Amino acid sequence: MTTKKTRLRVIPLGGLDEIGKNMTVIEYGNDMVLIDAGIMFPDEAHPGVDLILPDYSYVVKRRDKLRGIIITHGHEDHTGALPYLLKDLGRPVPILGTKLTLGLIAGKLNEHKIKKPKLREITAGGKVSLGIFGFQFFAVNHSIPDGVAVFIKTPVGNILHTGDFKLDQTPIDGRVTDYAGIAKAGRQGISLLLSDSTNAESPGYPRTEATVGDSLRTLFAEADQRIIVASFSSHIHRVQQVCDAAVGCGRKVVVTGRSMVNNTKIARELGYLKIDEENIVDAYSMGNIPPEKVVVLSTGSQGEPLSALARMANGDHKTVRIEEGDTVVISATPVPGNEKAVSRVINKLAKAGAIVKHKGIADVHVSGHGASEELKLMLNLTKPKHFIPIHGETRHLHAHADLAFAVGVKEDNIFVMENGDVFELSESGGQLGTRVQAGVVYVDGLSVGDVGQVILRDRALLASDGIATIVIAVDAKTGKLVGEPEIVARGVVFADEGDSTLLADARARINKTLAKTAGEGATDHQVIQNAVRESLSQFLWERVRRRPMIIPVVMEV
Amino acid sequence: MTTKKTRLRVIPLGGLDEIGKNMTVIEYGNDMVLIDAGIMFPDEAHPGVDLILPDYSYVVKRRDKLRGIIITHGHEDHTGALPYLLKDLGRPVPILGTKLTLGLIAGKLNEHKIKKPKLREITAGGKVSLGIFGFQFFAVNHSIPDGVAVFIKTPVGNILHTGDFKLDQTPIDGRVTDYAGIAKAGRQGISLLLSDSTNAESPGYPRTEATVGDSLRTLFAEADQRIIVASFSSHIHRVQQVCDAAVGCGRKVVVTGRSMVNNTKIARELGYLKIDEENIVDAYSMGNIPPEKVVVLSTGSQGEPLSALARMANGDHKTVRIEEGDTVVISATPVPGNEKAVSRVINKLAKAGAIVKHKGIADVHVSGHGASEELKLMLNLTKPKHFIPIHGETRHLHAHADLAFAVGVKEDNIFVMENGDVFELSESGGQLGTRVQAGVVYVDGLSVGDVGQVILRDRALLASDGIATIVIAVDAKTGKLVGEPEIVARGVVFADEGDSTLLADARARINKTLAKTAGEGATDHQVIQNAVRESLSQFLWERVRRRPMIIPVVMEV
C-alpha cells in the first residue's frame, strides 16, 4: 500500500507545552509505533483529579497498525498511561523497554490487573524491527537508570528521539551516554531529531550526579543522630549513593514509604541497586539500633501530604519519630507547583527540631535533564536536518529552538509544535500536516474521561464561592407554593459560621421574590427558578460581595 | 502604676512561621505601641479568601493603651491591615511612617473611606516619644524606598526592630543603611534585637540593586522592538532603573496596570521617582510612537491572572498587543506559591512570539532581604543580649537563630517564637510569658472574620469531590413520601457529563433506601437523611471511588 509518496508522520500527543504525559506517534503507511505512554500529575487547576492522560484516541482508532510501544525509561510521565492505553487497545501490543524499565512497568500493570502483557526486553546498543521500522537504542543518562534514546530507520530518513537525557561523564553505574553510537547515527544522516527540552533554559552543564555523593558523605559525617534522606524512589543512582554513604560511615539503611520499598526491591532484584542484606534493616526492627547508626531512606521529597516524610514531620509516622537534632536531607528539587508543599514539610521538620538540608542550602541534588550546553552537544553530534523540541513547556521548547538555531539548524527546519500537530517527512523535506485530535483525559476515581471542563469549572467555583441550594415545593395541580423554601448552603458565609441575620434575610428576600412571581401568575418552573436564582445572587452580592453557585430546585408535590 | 518590677512585653501577632501579616506589640505597663500592621495573601489552602489579617484582638481589647502604630515601610504585608485595624480600634490612633510610607498608606486608607487618619511623618535619624517609649529611626535598604529600622528605649532596656532590610552598599537613591546610627545604638547596649529572617537560608551577600540596572541596559540595547518590563509597582528603585535605562536608549516609558499607575504617581509627586514629564507617555497615546521607542512598565510580575502582563499574554490588554520579537522582562522573583502562575504567563508570552527574560536566565532581579552574611553583620553591629528572629517561616527563623548563635548570642537568649508568644523583658533578663490570642482572620468579600475553618474545609471538599443534594418531600401529616426524590449535583461525574446510567442508578438506590426506611416505619427526618446520605455515599464510592459532600433535604409539604 505504501508508495514512494507516502509520508512519514510524527505526532506528539503529549509532552508539548507541558511537563508530563509524554507520547509520540511515528506512523508510515500501514505501520505505527508509539514512543512512551506517560501521565501527568494534576495541579490546583484540576481539583479532585487523580491523573491526567493524553487523549490517545488517534492511536486507538488505528490500533490495528500499532506494531509496538517503545518506552524510553521507567518514569511515570513516560509509562503511567500504559495500563489505560492497553485496556483501550483491547489487544496485547508489544511493549519494548530495557530491563529496569520493564521491571517497573510489570509492577504497575500487575496493580492494574492487566494479564500477560507482551513485555519485550531491549538493550542499549541493541536493534529490533517493528513493521517497516528498524530501531536501535543508545544508552543515555537520566535520573533513573537504564534510559535509552531511540534511533529509527524509516523509508524516508532516520529519526533520533532522545527520550529524557543528560550527559553525565561520570555516571554512578559507569553507563556513559553512547556518544559513539549517536555520532555514528549522526554520520548516517538524521532527518529528524526530537530532543528533551526540560532544562533548555538552564545555562551550561549541570554537575555530575557523583557530586551529590560527596555532599551526602560530608553531611553524614557531621550528623551525630538519626539521618533521614528523602528522594524520588525511582532515582536508583541517588538511592545507591545514599546507601553507599550510609554503609561508608557505619550506618544501616531503613527503607520507608510504599514506592521506596517497592522500587528498591525491584532494583535490587534486577541488580540495579547494590547493598548487602545485612546493611538493610526492616523499619519495624529499627528500634533496636541506636539513632546514630541509621539512615532512613524515605519518600516524600515533593511534600506529598500522605508520604512517609510528611508523616514524620506531622509526628504520625508509624516507626520514625523526629528527635531534636536529627538530620533530614531532601535530596530532590520541588517539581513546579510543589514548592509550598515542600516548604510546609520543611517548616514542620524545623519545628520538630530537625536540621534540614535541602537543595537551597546544600549540594544535595542535581537535575536529570541536560542543560543548554548538553543539548547543543546532542544537536552537534546528530546534525539533524529537522528538529522538533519535545518534553517541555512552550518556554522550554522555544529556548531549545534557539539553541538549535545557534548550532546551525535552519530556522525553517525547526518546528515548535503543539500536541496533536503533525510533522510530515518525505525524502524531499518536512512540513506540518493537518492536526489530529489531542488533549487531556482526566482520571477521577474510577472514572476515566467523564470529568471534563464543566465539572472542573464547577469545582473551581464551588471552591472559591461555595454553593447555595434553594428548595421550593409547589402543588402539582395548582402550581401554588407549599410550605417554606429551604436554603442549604456550603462554603458560603451563612453556611455554618458568621452573620446570623444573613440566612433569615435571604429567606425573606426569596419569599418576596416568590410572592412577586406568584402575583404575576408565573407557574413555569424555569421562570420561578430563574427569579429565585437572580434574587438570591443579588442579595449575596450586596451583602457579602460573593457570587456562590445557586441551585434552585422546584419540587412538584 | 508601673513599678520597677513591670516587665516589658514583646508580642509578635503576625510574621512568625509565615511570610506576611507582620505585626508586633511592644507593651510596658500602661503604654503600648504596634510595629507594622500587615496582611498576608491567601494561597490554595484558602480558596475564595481575599486577604488574611492577623488576629489583633489583643490590641483592640487594650486600645486605650495604644499610643501609636509605627510602620517600617510601605509594603502591604506591613501596612495592609491598617484599614481594618483602625475601624476596629474605633479611634484615630497615630500612624507613624516616613514620607513615602505615609503616602502609600494615605492612598489605601482613602480607598477604604477612612476619614482623617492621624498620619505622623517621621524621618530616618529622627526621634519621637510615645508614652513611656523613646524611638529613633535608622535608614535601611529594602525593595521599596524609605524603609526604617526602629530603635526603642524602654525602662528595662533598648530594643532594635530591623523591619525588612538589606545592606546595599550602593543603593539607587544613595540612602545607605545608617551603620553609624545602628552601631551607636549597639554601643548603648541592645537588650533585644528583632530581625528580618526572610533570606536567612541564603548564603553570602546578594548583588546590589544597581547591577539590575546594568542588565536592563544590556537587554534594552539588544532589543529592536517593543520592550515590556513587569515588576512590583512599589519597587520604586527598580522602576527608576527601568525609566533610566529606557530614557538612556531613547525610549519613552508607558505605565500600565492600576497599582503601577498609582504608585508611580505617588512616588513622582513625593520626589522618590524622577523622570521628566516628556519621557512618560499615556498608554492610550502609545500608538503614535514606534515600538522600538517604547518601554512599557507593567504590573503582573507574579502572574496574577487579571494583571496587565497576563492580559497582554492572553491578547486582551486594551492598548498593548505582543508582537513576534517583542522583549518582555520579568524583573521580579515569584513569591512562593506563584511559580506556576508566572510560568503560565511566560509560556503564553513565548507562544505569542515574545523573547522573555526572567530571573532564571538573566540578572534582572535581586532580593530586597538581607542574606546570611548581612544578617550576621546586623547581629555584630548591634550585639544584642536577646534575639528574636522575625519575618519568616519556621525554617527561616531557625536558620537565623543559627546565625545568631554563630556570632555569639547565647543559645538560651535566642527565642524562636510563634505568633502570640510573649517575650517578657526585665532588667534581670528575658523569658517567655503566657501566650495570648493570635491567629488568622479571613477577609472574604465584605465579610471580615465570618469565614473560618469549617467553611474552608467545606470549600476544599467541594473542590476535590463536588456536592450532591437530594431533596425528598414528605407529607407533613402522614410522614409519607410525596413524589420522586430529586438529585442535584455539581462537580461530581454525574453532574453534567459522563456516565449517563449513574444518575438513574443512584435514584434507584435512593428509592430502595427510602422504601426500606418506610418499611421500618421511620418518620424522623434525621433518620431518613442519614440513611439517604449513607446510601448515596456508598453507591458513589463503589461506582466512581469518590465521596462528594452529600446534603439530604427532607421537605415537609
Interface residues (C-beta under 8 A of the other chain):
Chain A: D17 D43 E44 P47 G48 E201 S202 P203 P336 G337 E339 K340 S343 I346 N347 K348 A350 K351 V356 G360 I361 E393 T394 R395 L397 H398 A399 D444 G445 L446 S447 G449 D450 V451 G452 V454 I455 D458 R459 A460 L462 A463 S464 D465 G466 I467 T469 V471 A473 A476 V482 G483 E486 V488 R490 G491 V492 V493 A495 D496 E497 G498 D499 R543 V544 R545 R546 M549 I551 V553 M555 E556 V557
Chain B: D17 D43 E44 P47 G48 E201 S202 P203 P336 G337 E339 K340 S343 I346 N347 K348 A350 K351 V356 G360 I361 E393 T394 R395 L397 H398 A399 D444 G445 L446 S447 G449 D450 V451 G452 V454 I455 D458 R459 A460 L462 A463 S464 D465 G466 I467 T469 V471 A473 A476 V482 G483 E486 V488 R490 G491 V492 V493 A495 D496 E497 G498 D499 R543 V544 R545 R546 M549 I551 V553 M555 E556 V557
